Amino acid sequence: MKDYSVNLSVQQVLSLWVHGTVLQHFTEMWYWVFLWALFSSLFVHGAVGLLMLVMLQRHKQGRLISFILVSVGFLASGTGGMITSAAVAGVYRVAGKNMAPLEALVFGVGQTVLAIIISVSRILATL
């Protein structure tokens, strides 16, 4: 049984531990892409949640509404990120390619950016 713990540290993922590191196994690829998607989504939802709290501070139930919307949005993007990260890692694994840590960053943050673009475009279509 192989030891996957070498490349599965959160600190190593966030520091882009690149000293000759390539992600070869499905688990490593999925974990790196997912963590980047998770933390970029957490950053975006945190910023938007703070904005909502400030804008709705005088509203009677503004804090509750902000908390519920941020929680649902983060859970939905986390679940979607989990699935799409597995899809990306699966394609890389089936193709027999290795993934560089920077590619994991691009795919993870790219998922969040695409989610923002799709969300904004859906809102504009309803106006």
N, C-alpha and C positions, 0 to 999 in steps of 0.2 A: 504494500500500500504506500502510495506516494505521500509526501508531506507537503501540503499546500499552504502551510502557515507562513512561508517566507514572504509571499506577496499579498497576504490578506490582512495587513494591518492598516487601520484607518489613517494613521499618521503617515505611513508610506504612500498611501494612495493620494492624500491631499498634498504631500510634498513633491509629488511626481518623481518618486524614487527611481531615477533613470540610469544609474550606474550600470550600464550593460543589461538592463532588465528588459525582457520581452515577456509578454503574457502568452503562454502557450496552451493552457488548459481552459476549458469552457468555464469552470468555476471562477478562475482568476479574471477572465475577460468580463463575465457577467458582473462580478462584484465591483470591479473598478468602474465600469460604465455606470452601474446602478448608483454607486456612492456619489459620483459626480452629478448625476441627475438628481439625486436626493438632496444634496447640499445646495445645488443651484436653485432647486425648487423651494427649499427652505428659506433661502435668502430672498427670493422674489416674494413668497407668501408672507414672510416677516415684514418686509418693507411695505407691502400693500396693507397688511393688517395694522401696522402702525399708522399709516395714512388714514385708514378707516376709523381707527379709534380717535384720532385727532378731529376728523371731519364730523363724526357722529357723537362727540362728547356731550353735546347738549340734548341729544335725542334720549327719550325716556328709556328705551331698551337698546341703545346704540352699542354698548359693550357686549351684550349677549349676541346681537346680530353679527357683530364683527368676529367674535370668537367662533360662532357656528360656521360662518362663511369661510373663514380661513381654515378651520379644521376640515371641513368637507373638501375644500379645494386642495389642501395638502394631501389628504388621504387619497383622493382621486388621482392626483398627479403622481403620488408615490406608487400606487398600484399600476398605473399605466407605465411608469418608468421601469418597474420591475419586469413587466411583460416585454416591453420593447428592448430592454437591455438584454434579456434572454434571447430575443430574436436576433439582435446584432451579434451577440457572442456565438449563437448557433450558426449563423451564416459564415462567420470567420472560421469556426471550427470545422464545418463541413468543407469549406474551401481549402482547408489545410494551411491557412495563413496564421502567422503570429501577429499580435497586436502590440503596438508601442504604447507606453503610458500616455503620451500626448494624444494619440488617437482616441483613447478612452475618455480623456477630457473633452475632446471635440464632440464625440457622440453623446456624452452625458449632458453637457451644457447645451448642445444642439437640440436635444429632446425638450428641454425647458423653453428654449427660444421658439421652437416650432409650436409648442403648446400655447405660448403667449400670442403668437401670430394668428393661430387658428381661433383662439378665444376672442381676440379683438375683431377679427373679420366676421365672426358670427354675431357679435353685438352690433356692428355697423349694419349688417344686413337686416336687422329687425327695426332699425330706426326709420 
